[in-house]
Amino acid sequence: MIYYLYPFLLCLIPVHALFGQNIGEISPKHYFQALGLIGLIIFAGCFGLYLITNDFYTADAVFCLNFFLILYANYIFVKFYTNYQCSRISTKIKFTVYFLIAAIFLSSLIIYFSKYLFLDILGKIVFYTALVINFFIFLDIVNQSSRYKRQKVENKKDKIDAENNEETDFYPDVYHILLDSHPGFYFEKYRDEDFRTGLKKRGFLICDSAKSNYNCTHLSVPSMLNMDYMSNLQKDTIHHCEPRQAWHLYSKNKVFDNLKKMGYRFCIITDKFFTNLNKYNYIPPDGYIYTDFKTENYILNLMHYSSIFRLFIKRTQYRNFESDITKIIDSYKKHAKNETNKPLFHYMHLLAPHPPCYVDENGNSVEDNYSSESFISYQKYINKQTLEIVDCIKSNMKKNSIIIIHSDHSLDDKEFENTAYHILLAVYSDNKKFVEKLPDNCSLVNLYRYIFNNCFDKNYKYLEDKHYKVSMLTYDIGSEFKITEK
C-alpha cells in the first residue's frame, strides 16, 4: 500500500525545491502552508480519480500527469511555441484550449491502456526515485540553512565594523532609481522632451549615449551591481545564462558589500519580480527599510504563473502589477523622508515603463498594452511620476546626496539598430569631480566604478565597454560586438 503514496513524494518535490532555493525569502509558515495545500490537492485529486478508475495506480498516474502538466505546461508552451509568438501573429486558439485538449487526451490514453502499462511496477520505481530526489533536496535545504546562519554572523560583524567607522557622517545618501526598459533620449521616436527638460531644470547631468552591456534584465542588473561582466562573475555563464543562474548575483553583490562596510542603511523597494534581492537576509533587519507586501505567500505567488491559475482563475497579474507600481512609487516617496544618523542607500527597481503598458500619459487605463504608441504614452506617465519622486527626494535629502536614474536595457525596436542597448542615464550630484568624469557614453558595468572612485575615493579600474546580445528564447549569449554611434 505504501507505493500508492508516490504522488505525495513526487508532487511535493517542486515545493521543497522552491523553499530550498529561497531560504530567508520564504518563511517556514508559508512553506508549511504550501505543503498543506498541495497535500490536500494530491489527496483529493487521487481519491477523486480512484472513484472514476477503480484503480489506485491508474488514478495516481493520471493525477501526476495532470499535476506536472498544470505546473509546467505553460513553461513548455512558451519555450517551444515562442517562435510563433514572436512573429507577432496572434494565435486563434488560446493556450487554455491546447492545454485542456492535451490533458484530456493524455489522461484518456493512460486510463485506456492502464492494463498494458504495468503501472504498479512503474509506481514502485517512481516511489524510490522520488524518495532519493527528496533526500538530496533535504540535504540542499540543510546546506542553504547553514549558509543563511553564516550570513547572519557576517551581517553582525559588518554592523560592528560599520559602527566603528567614524567617517559615516560624511558619506552621501544615494538614491538609485531603475526604470526597466526606459529608452532614454538617444532615439527621437522615444524622446520625451518634457522629461528631459524637467531633469535638466532639477540639476541632472544626462548621459545621452549611455549604454547597457546586455539586452535583458537578468544579466544587465547583476552585472551593474557587481561592476563586472557575467562571464567574469560566473564562468558557467559565458555562453548561456538563464535567470535562475543569475539572481543570486542580484541578491548579493559588490555594490551592496561596499555600502554595508561603510555603514549604510538600505531602503529597498521592488516589485514581486525581484524578491530575490532580499535573499538569505543579506541585509540585516536593523540595516534596511524594506517595503514588502507581507501578505504574499511567495510560493503561491510564484505558482501563480503556472497553468493551473491560467485555467481556473482569470489572470489578474497585469492589474496587480499596475497596483503594485503605484504602491512602489508611493512607498519610495514616503521612505525618502526617513532620517537617520547613518548614510542611506535608497534602491528602487520599477518594472516600468516595461510593457505591458497599463495606462496612458494621463493615468487612464488602456486596452492596447503592447503597441509602440501605448508604450510611448505609458513612458510619459512614468516620467511624470519619476519627476515627482525627484522633487520629494530633493525636498528632504542631504546636500551631498547623489540621485541616479537609469534603465537596465531598452526596447528592441526593429526600426533602429541596437535599440535595446541605448538607455536612460541621468545623475544628480554636487560632487563636480564625479559629474565631470562621468562619460556621456558610460555603460552600466562602469557606473558604480565611477561613483566609488569619485565619490568615495576608491580606486577601481574602468573596464572596456562590451556588449552582448542574449536570445530570450534560449538564453544563449552571443559574441561581443561594438555599438557604433549615430
C-alpha positions in Angstrom: 0.0 0.0 0.0 2.9 2.4 0.7 3.7 2.6 -3.0 0.3 4.2 -3.6 1.7 7.2 -1.9 4.2 8.0 -4.5 2.3 11.1 -5.7 2.9 12.7 -2.3 6.7 12.2 -2.7 6.7 13.2 -6.3 4.4 16.2 -6.3 5.9 17.8 -3.2 9.3 17.9 -4.9 8.7 21.4 -6.5 7.6 22.9 -3.2 10.6 21.5 -1.3 13.0 22.7 -4.1 11.5 26.1 -4.2 11.8 26.5 -0.5 15.4 25.2 -0.6 16.4 27.8 -3.2 14.7 30.7 -1.3 15.6 30.2 2.3 15.4 33.6 4.0 12.9 34.8 1.5 10.1 32.2 2.1 9.1 31.9 5.7 8.6 28.5 7.3 5.0 29.4 7.8 4.4 29.9 4.1 6.4 26.7 3.4 4.1 24.6 5.6 1.0 26.4 4.2 2.1 25.4 0.7 2.9 21.8 1.8 -0.6 21.5 3.4 -2.4 23.0 0.4 -0.6 20.8 -2.2 -1.1 17.8 0.1 -4.8 18.3 0.2 -4.9 18.8 -3.6 -3.0 15.5 -4.0 -5.3 13.6 -1.7 -8.5 14.9 -3.2 -7.3 14.5 -6.7 -6.1 10.9 -6.3 -9.1 9.8 -4.4 -11.5 11.5 -6.8 -9.8 9.8 -9.8 -9.9 6.5 -8.0 -13.7 6.7 -7.8 -13.6 7.1 -11.6 -11.0 4.5 -12.5 -11.4 2.0 -9.6 -7.6 1.5 -9.6 -5.2 3.4 -7.3 -2.2 3.2 -9.7 -4.2 4.4 -12.6 -5.6 7.3 -10.5 -2.1 8.1 -9.3 -0.7 8.1 -12.8 -3.4 10.3 -14.2 -3.1 12.7 -11.2 0.7 13.1 -11.5 0.4 13.6 -15.3 -2.0 16.4 -14.8 -0.2 17.9 -11.8 3.0 18.4 -13.7 1.2 19.4 -16.8 -0.6 22.0 -14.7 2.8 23.3 -13.3 5.0 23.2 -16.3 2.8 23.1 -19.5 2.8 26.9 -19.6 6.6 27.0 -19.5 6.9 24.3 -22.2 4.3 26.1 -24.3 6.3 29.4 -24.1 9.6 27.6 -24.6 8.7 25.7 -27.7 6.0 28.0 -29.1 7.7 31.3 -28.7 9.0 31.5 -32.3 5.4 31.6 -33.5 4.5 34.2 -30.8 7.5 36.4 -31.6 6.3 36.6 -35.2 3.6 38.9 -33.8 0.9 36.7 -35.3 -1.8 36.2 -32.7 -2.9 32.6 -32.1 -6.6 31.8 -33.0 -6.8 29.1 -30.3 -5.9 30.2 -26.8 -3.3 28.2 -24.8 -6.0 27.2 -22.3 -7.7 25.2 -25.1 -4.5 23.5 -26.1 -3.8 22.6 -22.5 -7.3 21.1 -22.0 -7.0 19.1 -25.2 -3.6 17.7 -24.2 -4.8 16.9 -20.6 -7.9 15.1 -21.7 -6.1 13.2 -24.5 -3.2 12.0 -22.4 -5.4 11.1 -19.4 -7.6 9.1 -21.6 -4.6 7.2 -23.1 -3.4 6.3 -19.6 -6.9 5.1 -18.5 -7.5 3.1 -21.7 -4.1 1.5 -21.8 -3.6 1.2 -18.0 -3.7 -2.6 -18.0 -0.9 -2.7 -20.5 1.4 -0.1 -18.9 2.4 -2.1 -15.7 1.5 0.9 -13.6 2.1 -1.0 -10.4 5.8 -1.6 -11.3 6.1 2.0 -12.6 4.6 3.3 -9.4 7.2 1.5 -7.3 10.1 2.8 -9.5 8.7 6.4 -9.2 8.3 6.0 -5.4 12.0 5.2 -4.9 13.1 7.8 -7.4 11.1 10.5 -5.7 12.4 9.3 -2.3 16.0 9.7 -3.5 15.3 13.2 -5.0 13.6 14.4 -1.8 16.6 13.2 0.2 19.0 15.3 -1.9 16.7 18.3 -1.8 16.6 17.9 2.0 20.4 18.0 2.1 20.3 21.1 -0.1 17.9 22.7 2.4 20.3 21.9 5.2 23.2 23.4 3.3 21.2 26.6 2.4 20.2 26.9 6.1 23.8 26.8 7.2 24.7 29.5 4.6 21.8 31.5 6.0 23.2 31.2 9.5 26.7 32.1 8.4 25.4 35.2 6.6 23.7 36.4 9.8 27.0 36.1 11.6 28.7 38.1 8.8 26.0 40.7 9.0 26.6 41.1 12.7 30.3 41.6 12.1 29.6 44.1 9.3 27.4 46.0 11.6 30.1 46.2 14.3 32.7 47.3 11.7 30.3 50.0 10.4 29.5 51.3 13.9 33.3 51.7 14.4 33.6 53.7 11.2 33.8 57.3 12.2 33.5 58.6 8.6 29.9 57.5 8.0 28.5 61.0 8.7 30.4 62.3 5.6 29.1 59.8 3.2 26.4 60.9 0.8 22.9 59.4 0.7 22.5 57.6 -2.6 19.1 57.4 -4.3 19.1 54.8 -7.1 16.1 54.6 -9.4 16.0 51.9 -12.0 13.3 52.3 -14.7 13.1 49.0 -16.5 13.2 49.2 -20.3 13.4 53.0 -20.5 14.9 54.0 -23.8 16.2 57.4 -22.7 16.8 60.2 -25.2 19.0 58.6 -27.9 16.3 57.9 -30.4 13.9 60.7 -31.3 11.0 58.4 -31.5 11.1 57.7 -27.8 12.4 61.1 -26.6 10.2 62.8 -24.0 11.4 66.4 -24.1 9.3 67.4 -21.1 11.1 64.7 -19.0 14.4 65.8 -20.4 13.7 69.5 -19.6 12.4 68.5 -16.2 15.6 66.7 -15.3 17.8 69.5 -16.6 15.9 72.1 -14.5 16.4 69.9 -11.4 20.2 69.9 -12.0 20.7 66.5 -13.6 23.5 65.6 -15.9 22.1 63.5 -18.8 24.3 61.0 -20.5 22.7 60.8 -23.9 24.8 58.0 -25.2 24.7 55.8 -22.1 24.5 52.0 -22.8 23.6 48.7 -21.3 26.0 45.8 -21.7 23.2 43.3 -22.1 19.8 43.4 -23.7 18.0 41.8 -20.8 17.4 42.4 -17.1 18.6 39.2 -15.6 22.2 39.9 -16.9 22.3 43.7 -17.0 21.3 44.3 -13.4 23.6 41.7 -11.7 26.4 42.9 -14.0 25.8 46.6 -13.0 25.6 45.8 -9.2 28.7 43.7 -9.3 30.6 46.1 -11.6 31.8 43.3 -13.9 30.7 41.2 -16.8 28.8 38.0 -16.1 31.5 35.8 -17.8 33.9 37.0 -15.1 31.4 36.7 -12.2 30.3 33.2 -13.1 32.3 31.0 -15.5 29.4 28.7 -16.4 27.5 31.7 -17.9 29.9 32.6 -20.7 27.7 31.2 -23.4 24.4 30.6 -21.7 22.7 32.0 -18.7 19.1 31.6 -17.5 17.5 34.0 -15.0 17.7 31.4 -12.2 21.5 31.2 -12.7 22.0 35.0 -12.2 19.6 36.0 -9.5 21.9 35.2 -6.6 24.3 37.8 -8.1 21.5 40.3 -7.8 20.8 39.3 -4.3 24.4 39.5 -3.1 26.6 42.0 -4.9 29.7 44.1 -4.7 27.9 47.5 -4.6 25.9 46.4 -1.5 29.0 44.8 0.0 30.9 48.1 -0.2 28.0 50.2 1.2 27.4 47.8 4.0 31.1 48.0 5.1 30.7 51.8 5.0 27.8 51.7 7.5 24.9 52.4 5.1 21.3 51.6 5.9 19.2 50.4 3.0 15.8 51.3 1.7 15.0 48.6 -0.9 11.7 48.8 -2.7 11.0 46.5 -5.6 8.0 44.6 -7.1 7.4 40.9 -6.8 9.7 40.0 -9.7 12.8 40.9 -7.7 12.1 39.4 -4.3 15.4 37.6 -4.5 17.1 40.9 -3.7 16.4 40.2 0.0 17.5 36.5 -0.2 19.3 35.0 2.8 18.6 38.2 4.8 21.7 39.5 3.1 21.0 43.0 4.6 20.4 42.6 8.3 16.9 43.6 9.7 18.3 46.6 11.5 20.1 47.7 8.4 17.3 48.1 5.9 13.9 49.6 5.5 12.3 47.0 3.2 8.9 47.7 1.8 7.4 44.3 1.0 3.9 43.0 0.6 3.9 40.9 3.7 0.6 39.1 3.0 2.1 37.4 0.0 2.8 33.7 0.1 5.8 33.6 -2.1 5.4 30.0 -3.1 1.9 30.6 -4.2 2.9 33.8 -5.8 5.5 32.0 -8.0 3.0 29.2 -8.7 0.6 31.9 -10.0 2.5 31.8 -13.3 1.7 28.1 -13.8 -1.0 26.8 -16.0 -3.4 25.9 -13.2 -4.0 29.6 -12.5 -4.3 30.4 -16.2 -7.0 27.8 -16.4 -9.1 28.2 -13.3 -8.6 31.8 -12.3 -8.9 34.9 -14.5 -5.4 36.2 -14.6 -5.1 39.5 -12.7 -1.4 39.8 -12.7 -1.4 42.9 -15.0 -3.9 44.6 -12.8 -1.9 43.6 -9.8 1.3 44.9 -11.2 -0.4 48.2 -12.1 -1.5 48.5 -8.5 2.0 47.4 -7.3 3.7 50.1 -9.4 1.5 52.7 -7.7 2.3 51.3 -4.3 6.1 51.2 -5.0 6.2 54.8 -6.2 4.2 56.0 -3.2 6.3 53.9 -0.8 9.6 55.3 -2.3 8.3 58.8 -1.8 7.4 58.0 1.8 10.7 56.3 2.7 12.7 59.1 1.0 11.9 61.1 4.2 13.5 58.7 6.6 16.1 60.4 8.7 18.9 58.6 10.4 22.4 59.3 11.6 23.7 56.7 9.2 24.0 57.3 5.4 21.2 55.8 3.4 21.1 53.9 0.1 17.6 54.0 -1.5 17.1 51.4 -4.2 14.0 51.1 -6.4 13.6 48.7 -9.3 10.4 49.6 -11.0 9.1 47.3 -13.7 8.1 50.2 -15.9 7.8 51.5 -18.5 8.4 47.9 -19.4 5.5 46.5 -21.4 2.7 45.7 -20.9 1.5 49.3 -20.6 -1.3 49.8 -18.2 -2.2 53.4 -18.5 -1.6 56.4 -20.8 0.3 59.5 -20.0 -2.7 60.9 -18.1 -3.1 57.8 -16.0 -6.2 56.4 -17.8 -6.4 52.6 -18.4 -5.6 51.4 -21.9 -6.5 48.1 -23.6 -3.8 48.0 -26.3 -0.9 47.1 -23.9 1.9 46.3 -26.4 1.8 48.8 -29.2 4.5 51.3 -29.8 2.0 54.2 -29.2 0.9 52.8 -25.8 4.5 52.4 -24.7 5.4 55.9 -25.6 2.3 57.2 -23.7 3.0 54.9 -20.7 6.6 56.1 -20.6 5.4 59.7 -20.3 3.3 58.7 -17.3 6.2 57.0 -15.6 8.4 60.0 -16.4 6.0 62.3 -14.6 5.9 60.0 -11.6 9.7 60.0 -11.6 9.9 63.8 -11.5 7.6 63.8 -8.6 9.8 61.3 -6.8 12.8 63.5 -7.5 11.0 66.5 -6.1 10.2 64.5 -3.0 13.8 63.4 -2.6 15.3 66.9 -3.1 13.0 68.4 -0.5 14.3 66.0 2.1 17.8 65.0 1.1 21.3 65.9 2.5 23.3 68.4 0.5 25.8 65.9 -0.7 23.3 63.3 -1.9 23.5 61.5 -5.2 20.5 60.6 -7.3 20.9 58.1 -10.1 18.1 57.4 -12.6 18.7 54.8 -15.3 17.4 51.8 -17.1 18.8 48.3 -17.4 18.1 48.0 -21.1 15.7 49.5 -23.7 13.3 48.2 -26.3 14.4 46.0 -29.2 12.9 48.1 -31.9 13.4 46.7 -35.4 13.2 50.2 -36.8 16.6 51.1 -35.2 19.8 49.1 -34.8 20.8 48.0 -31.3 17.9 50.0 -29.7 17.9 47.7 -26.7 21.4 49.0 -25.6 20.8 52.7 -25.6 19.4 53.6 -22.2 18.4 56.3 -19.9 21.1 57.6 -17.5 20.8 60.8 -15.5 22.7 61.7 -12.3 22.4 64.5 -9.8 25.3 65.4 -7.5 27.1 68.4 -6.2 30.4 66.5 -6.5 31.9 68.2 -9.5 34.7 65.6 -9.8 32.1 62.9 -10.3 29.9 64.8 -12.7 32.9 65.9 -14.8 34.4 62.5 -15.1 31.2 60.5 -15.9 31.4 60.0 -19.6 28.4 60.6 -21.9 28.7 57.1 -23.2 29.0 55.4 -19.8 28.0 51.8 -19.8 26.4 50.2 -16.7 29.3 47.9 -15.9 31.3 51.0 -15.1 28.6 53.2 -13.5 29.4 52.3 -9.9 33.1 52.3 -10.6 32.8 56.0 -11.4 30.7 56.5 -8.3 33.0 54.8 -5.9 36.2 56.2 -7.4 35.0 59.8 -7.5 32.6 60.0 -4.5 34.3 57.5 -2.1 37.9 57.7 -3.1 38.1 54.1 -4.2 40.5 53.0 -7.0 38.6 50.7 -9.4 40.0 50.2 -12.8 37.5 51.1 -15.6 36.5 48.2 -17.8 36.4 48.2 -21.6 32.8 48.7 -22.8 31.5 45.4 -24.2 28.0 44.5 -25.4 26.4 41.1 -25.7 23.1 40.0 -27.3 21.2 37.4 -25.4 18.5 35.3 -27.0 15.3 35.5 -25.0 14.2 32.1 -26.4 17.3 30.0 -25.5 19.1 32.4 -23.1 22.3 31.9 -25.2 24.8 34.7 -25.0 26.3 35.8 -28.3 29.7 37.1 -29.0 30.9 40.5 -28.0 30.1 43.3 -30.6 30.6 47.0 -30.9 27.9 49.6 -31.0 28.5 52.5 -33.4 27.3 56.0 -32.6 24.9 57.8 -34.9 
